[in-house]
Amino acid sequence: MRDYILYSRISDRETVLELWGASTKHPDSVFYFSDFKLSDFFDSSSQIVPWLFECASKLTFPIHSYELAKWACEIWEEQHEFFK
């Protein structure tokens, strides 16, 4: 099981996803929202979940991709109650 840490740095307003697994000294993977190509049709905050899907697609093991995508779906469902 991986630990997911999603946060925004105040200093540069960067949203960061850190994936922690085996190591306790550094994350296994780090992703930056600024690297994601945003759609012009939606505000940036509504594109966090699609970005998480992109991050999931870049993981090595399918089970880790699935777990991150599932977590992203849970975030979406919390933000949009009508999907429950």
N, C-alpha and C positions, 0 to 999 in steps of 0.2 A: 504494500500500500504506500502510495506516495502522499506527501503533504504538499498542499498548494498554498502559496502565499501570494495574494494579489493586493497590491498597494499602489498608492500614488506618492511620489516623492514631491515634497513641497518645494524644494530648492529649484528644480527645473520643470516641475509639473509633468513629469513622466510617469505613466502607468506601467508597472512592472509585474510580471508573473514569474515567480520562482518555484521550481519543482524540486523538492527535496526527497531523497530516497535513502540510499545507503550511507551517504556521508553526513557527518554532523558539523563539518567545518566549512562547507561551501555547497551551494545548490548544484544539483546535477544539470539543470537547464535553466536558462534565464531568457525571457522574451520581453521585448519592449513594444508598447503600443505604437510608438512613433514609427516603427518599421512596417506597420500594417497600412495597406493602401485603402484609404477611406472612400466610401461612396459619397458622392455629392448630394444624394437624395435624402440622407438621414443625418441627424446630429451625431457627433462622435460618441456620446455616452451610450447611444443605442447600438453601437457597433462593437461593444466589448465582447459580447457573446460570439459573434462571428469571428472575432480575433482569437478567442479561446479555441474555437474549432480549427482555425488555421494552425495554432500552436499544437493542438492535438495531432494534426496531420503530419507534423514534423518529428514526432517521437519515434523511437526505434521499434519498440515492442507494441503490437496491436492492443494488448490488454491495457497498456498505459494510455494509449490513444483513446480507447473506449472509456476508461475511468475519467479522464479529463473532459471528454465530450459529455459524459453523463453529468458531471459536476456543472458544466456550462449550462446544460438543460435545466438543472435544478435552479440555477441562478435566474434563468429566463422565466421559469414558472413562478418563482418568488416575486419577480418584478411584474408579471402579468397574470394576475389571479384567475382570469377567465380561462386559462389553460388547464386548471385543476379540475 
